[in-house]
Amino acid sequence: MQLTKLNSVMSVSWEQDHAERMNAPLVTQLIRDAVPAIRFTEWRMARVDEGRAESLLPLNDATTNQHGTHQATLLALAADYTGGAAVASLIRGVPVIGIHPQLDDQGMALWLLDFHMKYLEPSTTDLTIRGEVPAEQHARIRSKYAAGDTVVVTVPMQFVSSEGTPIADGQFTYFLKQNNRLAPTKPGARVNALYAHRSKASARLIAGLRALETQSPNARFSDPWAAQMAGGHGLMLARRFSDWLPELPEMVAARTLDVDRVLSDGRESFEQVVLLGAGFDMRPFRTAAHTVVFELDFAHMHEERSRLLGTLSGLPTVRRTVVPADLRLQGVDATLATTGFDPQRPTLFVLEGVSMYQRVEDLAQILASVSRVLKHPKSRLWLDLVSRSVVERSTGFPAAERFVDGMRRLGEPFILGFDDPTSFFREHGLAVARYVSSGHYRPRGEDSALFGLYGFWHLAPSALPSSAEPTS
């Protein structure tokens, strides 16, 4: 399915958009894949037109209560996705986050804000659900969306039995906005709740994967606080993503071990550690108690991190400096300028699990700003990268393709990979000191080319001679 980028909204014909993005069988399958509960009911989309959608909720064992009538909450669930399809159909060619695969950051954020329903009588036959956006609102919705504004749409809903009897009616109100307009545009700006949720979900996922490793019989590292930082949400995401890519836990373990090893090897050298996206990483408490740690992340992430840390006991004392930061809006050098950070002291910068989500110009800006404060010859920047084939889904590994597809459906697509980033690093003031494949940490004798698609780069100031010997 070839989805249109934002600058082409409405240049796509409805016939093409219907065929590629919004036809009933496709929408049915995508929603069933995204929402297992609705798949279990055998709900299906029956028809989608511009601004209008119709679905069918069958009467069966899964959808009925003890009286043999439709469960009222299932009517609301089915109506949510029916009304959402009616709204999404108005913005031609744009993928809906959570439903359609995302190729970049230009998808549509679409959420139910509110609904009101009036139940008229029990539903005892297959139920047709209809939602239609009033025609006089179509132009306004498209115009506001294309301008990057927040759009709020209320869709009248009708519920009719197979005998033509009205069962219920309702009003479902939706929020929609360009995904790339959810992020703050200036430091200190109010953070959209959806943007905050996604960044927290990513952090919880990684904490969940570290928790699963810690709990495994042959754990290669111990993170005793990871499960509490992940919570139920993070552990659920960790299990789901591990199903999509069984190698994922091992890859996250490998990157955890590699950063831990760099810190351990440099225990007497590094006087400062800078986490470029601290998330829910407990590494400062596990391995960096002897250094000064600067934790950079969004203000809303620091608030959640602080709340979670307050629930833990037995944490060692660490010299931490919490730095609210959005590296898209301000460079690392400017962000650290008033924090007490000393660029003349040996420092380890850690950019973990970030690069693959960045546009090349954004990653270039981050690397260049780090290089400007990488003043000590022993200072290093650690970061992980995937290969270009991962982003392009051309690895030849079905598991990798499933994982990338899963990230696209989640709205966190991998958009940047490199075959050989050496010259890219050099352009931005950095030289390769060492490269380590994620396969380096696999049990001896186990080999998989899949792990060669993901690796860890140890970078030094470019004024230093490079000793970039790869470690397989």
N, C-alpha and C positions, 0 to 999 in steps of 0.2 A: 504494500500500500504506500503510494507516494503522497506524502502530506505536504501541503503548501506552506511556505514560510509566511510570516506575518505581513510583509510588505506586498503580498499578492492577494490579501483578503478581498473577496468579492470579484476578483478577476477570473476566478474559477466559476464555471457554469454550475448550476444546481444539478444538472444531469451528471456531470463528472464527480461532483462532491458526493452525491447520493451513491454513485457506483463505488467510490473509493473509500468513503468515510462513514456515511450515515444510512446505508441501506439496512433494513430490518434484520436480516440474518446475521450480518456482521456485528451490528450493535448488540444483538442478543448474545452472541458468542463472547464479545469483549466484556460485557457486563457480567455474564456468568463466570468468566475467568477471574474477574476482579472481586466479585462478591459471592463467595461459596454458598452463603445462606440462600441467596436468590436462585442460584443454580439448582439447589435441592428442591425448590418448589416447582420446578419446570416452567417457571415464568418465561415468557418470550415477548419480544417486540413484534408487533403485527404490521406496523406501517410507520414510516417517517416521511413527512413532507416538510417544506420550509415553514418553521414556526409551529408545527403540529406533529404530535406523536400519539400512537395508539398501541396499547399492549394488552396481553391476555394473561390473566392469573387463573390457572385451572383449579377446579375443585378436586382435591385429592387428599390422601392421608396426611401429606406433609403440610398442607395449607389450612387444614381445618382444626377446630377445637373439639372439645368433648361433646358438643351438640351437633357436630357435623356441619357447621357453618364456617365460612372464612374467618380466620383470625384477624381482628381489626388492625393489629400492628402490621400484619403482612400487606394489607391494603395500602397502608401508608408507605411501606418500603417500596412496593411496586410502583406506586404513584411518584415517589421521589425520582426514580430513574426514568420514568416516562416523561415527566415534566422537564427533567434535565435534558433529555434528548430533544424535546421541542425547542428549548432555548439554544442548545449547541448547534442545532441545524441552521440557525440564523447567521452564524459566523463561519462562512464557507472555508473549507480547507484547513482549518486550524485544529490540531489534535487536542483533545481534552485530557488533562493530566489525571492519571489514575485509571483511564479507560484506553485511550489510544497510546501507542508507542511514541515517545518524544525523541526527536532527532537533535534538538538544541534546547535553548531556554525560552523559546517563543511560543510555547503552548498556552492553552487556556486553563486558568484556575476557575473551577466551577463548583460551588458548594451550595447546599440547601441552608438557608438562613432561618426559615420559620415556616410552619404550616398550621393550618386550621382545617379540621374536617367535621362534617356533620353526618352521622350515620343515620340513614332513614329506615332501613329494615335489614334483617339478617340476610346474608348472601349464601344462597344454596345452589347456585349453578356456576359454570365457568363465568368469569367476570372480565368485562372489557373496561379498560381504563383509558380515558382520553384527556389529553392536555393540549391547549392551544393558546399561544401568545397572541393577544389582540393585534390585528393587522396594522392598526394605526400606530403601534409602538415599534414596529420593525425598524424603520429608518433611524429612530432615536437610539435604539439599542446598538445598531451597527456603527453609527457615528461616534457614540461615546466610547465604544470598545476600541475602535480604530484610533481614537485620540489618546488611548492609554488610561482613560478614566475608569473609575469603579462604576459598574452597572448593576442595578438592582431591578429584578424582573419578577412580577407576580403572575403566576400562571393559574387560571381557573381549571379545576379538574372535575371530571365527571366519571362516575362508576355505575355501569349498567350491566344487569344480568343478561344471560343469553336469551331470556324471554322478553328483553326490552324494558325491564322494570328498573327504575332508578334505585340504586342501593345506597349511594352516598354522594356528597359533593364536597369540594374543598378549595382552598387557596394555598398554593405552594410558592414561596418566595425564594429566589436564587440570587447569589452573588456571582458575578463573573468579571474577570479582569485578565489582561495580558500577564502571563507569568513573570516576564522580566520587568514588570512595573511593580511587583510586590516588594522588591528589595528597597531599603531606604536609599534616598538619593543624596543625602548629606548627613554628616556626622551628627548624632544626637536626635535624628528624626524618629518619630514614632514607628514602631515595627509592626507590620501587618501580622495578624495572628496566624495566618496560613504559612507565611514565611518563617515565623518563629517555630511553628510545629514541625516543619520539614527539617530545619537545622537540628532541632532536638531529636527528631527521629533518627537521623543519621548518626548522631553521637550515641544514642541508646543502642543502636544496632551494633556498633563496634564494641561498646562495653559488654553487650550480650555475648558477642563472639569470644571476648576475653574471659568472660565468666564460664562459658562452656568449656574452653580449654583448661581453665583452672580446675573445673570439676571432673575432667576426664581422668581415667586411671593412669595414663602415661603423660600427665601434664608436663609441658616443657618450661613453663614459668608459672608463678603463682601471683594472682591479683586478687587478694582476699576481699576486696571491696567492689569488684566489678559487678557482681550480681545485684547489689543494692543500688549501684549507680544506674544500671540498665533498667531495673524494675521489670514488671511483667511485660510491658510494651517492648522493651529492648530484647528480652529473651525470646518473645514470640517472633520478632523480626529476625533474630539470629537463626532460629530454627527454620523459618520460611526461606531465607536466603541460602541457607546451607542445603536445603532441598533443591533449590535451583542450581546451585554450583557446589557440589560436595567438596571441592577443593578449597572453597573460600575460607573455612576455619583455619586450614593449614597455611594459607597465604597470609592471613591476618596474624597468625602466630609467628610466621617468619618475619614479618616487618616489625612486630613487637620485639622479638629476640634481637633483630639487627640493631635497632635503636638502643635497646638495653645494653648490647655488647659495646657499642660505640661509647656509651656513658661509662661503662665499666672499664674499658681500655683507657679512657681518658680521665679516670677518676682523679688523678693527680694533676691533670692539665686544665680541664674545663672549670672555670670559676663562675661561669654564668650559663644558664640554659634558657633558651627562648622558644616557647611552644607557639607556633604560628597556627592557631586554631586549637585551643586547649581541649575543647569539648568536655567529655567526662573522663579524660585520661588521668589515671591515678599514678602515672610514672613519677611525678615529683615526690610522692610519698613512698614509692617502692625503691627508687634507685638514685634520687637526686638530692638527698637530705644534706649533702655536703656543699651544695652550690646555692647560688641565688637563682631562683626560677622566676622568669617573666612569663605570665600566662596571657596571651593575646586571644581575644575572641569577641564576638558580639556582646553587647551589654545584656541582652536577654539571656544569652547562654551563661554568662557569669552569674546572673541572678539564680538560674536553675542549678548551676553547679554549686553555688554557695548554699542553697537550700538543702541539696542532697548531702553535701559534706557535713552539714549541721546534724544530720541524722546518724552519722557514723561515730563509732567509738574506737579508741586505740590508735588514732592517727599520730604518727611521729611529727615532731615540730619541724617545719620546713620554712625557709625564708622565701616567701612567695610575694610577688608583686602582681596584682591583678590589673590588667590593662584593657579597658574597653576599646575595641578596634574593629574597623571594617576595612580590610586591606584593599578592597576595590576602590575606596574613596581616599585613602591616605596611605602613603608608603610606610614601610617598616621603619625606616630611619626617622621619619617625622613622628611616627607613633611613639617611638621609644625616647624621643628627645628630652622629655621632661619627667622620666620615670626613675632616674638614677642609674640607668644602664650605661656602662662604660665600654665603648667599642674597642678600647685598647687592651681589654682583658680577654683572655682566651675563652671563646664562647661556642656552644653548640646550638645552632638553630635547627628546629625540627618542623618540617612541613609534611605532615603525614596524612595520607588519604585525601588530598586536596587537589593535586594537579590535574587529575583526569576529568574534573568537573569544570575546569577553567577554559575560557577562551584564550587563545595563544597570546593575545595582547595583554590580558590580565596577568597571566603567569609571568610574562616578560617583565611587567611592571614590578611584580613582587620580587623576582630574582634580582633585578637591577637595584631595587631599594635595599635588599639584604646585602648585596655586594658592597654598597656604600658604607656599611657599618661592620664589614668583615675585615677589620684592621689588623688583628693579631695574626701572625703566621700560623698559629696552631688552631685558629678558629675554623669551624666547618659548618656547612649547611647540609643537612640530610633531607632527602626527599625521595618519594617513590613515584615510578612512572609505569604506565602500561604501554605496550607496543601499539603502533598504528593499526595493526590488523584486528586488535581487540575492539577498537572504536568502530572500525569498518565492518565488523562481523565477518571477517574472512580468515579466521584462525584455522578452520577445519575441525574445531573441537565443538561438538554439539552442546556440551555442558557450558562452555564459555558463551556460546550464542544465547542459551537460555538465560544465563545470568545477566548479560547485557540487555536482553529483552525485558527482564524483570526490572532492571534499573530504569529503563525507558518508561515502563508502565507506571512506576512509582513517581516519575517526574524528576528523577535524578540521573539523566543520561550521561554516559561517558562521552565527552566531546573532544578530548585531546589525548593523543598518543604519539610516540616517537619511535622511529626505527633506530636512529643514532642521534641523540640530542647534544653531542659534544660541541658542535659548532654553535648551537643555540645557546648553550651555557657560556661559551667564550664571548659571544656577542654582548652578554650581559654581565661581564666582569667575573666569571667563575671558571675554574678549571677542575677537571675530574681528578680526584685523588684516589678513588676506588669505586668499583662497581661490584655489587653482589646480587646474583640471581636469587629469586625467592626459593628456587629449588635447592639452594645451598643448605637449607635447614631441614631438608627431607631426611628420613631415616636412611642410613647407609644401604646402598643397593637398590633403592627405589628411585626410578627415574621417570620423568614425564616431560615432554616438550612443552606442555601447557604452562609449566612453572617458569619457563624461559621467557614468557610473554610479560612477565611482571618482575621488576627488580628495583634495587635500592642504590641511589647515587650519593656518594660522599664528595662534597664539593668544597674546594679551597679558594682563597683569593687568586685570581688569574695571574697575578704578578709572580706567583710561586711556580716552580717547575712541576709539571704534572707527572704523577707516577700511577697512572690509571691502569692498574693491572686487574682485569676482571676476575671475580671469584665465581666459579660455576656453582 
